[in-house]
Amino acid sequence: MKTNKKIVAISAIGTAYILKQILDRRKLKEMELEISSLNKSMNAVAEAHNNLADAVDENHDLCAEEIASVYEHLAELSKQ
């Protein structure tokens, strides 16, 4: 009788351990999918940021050129 109870208890412990391992692996796979999705999102945000930075740089250069041309005109006008 005691042997049967021990066998049942050991089987229950073994089953619980296997079930926990299965659940842990599922959670790990879910986390890997979420991390992959997050990485894709971060890459999209980084690309958008880089595009915005490039646009700002281009606008800055255009503004700098316009300001330089205004100063050139002012210099020409002050010579006259």
Secondary structure, DSSP 8 states (H G I E B T S, - for coil): -HHHHHHHHHHHHHHHHHHHHHHHHHHHHHHHHHHHHHHHHHHHHHHHHHHHHHHHHHHHHHHHHHHHHHHHHHHHHHH-
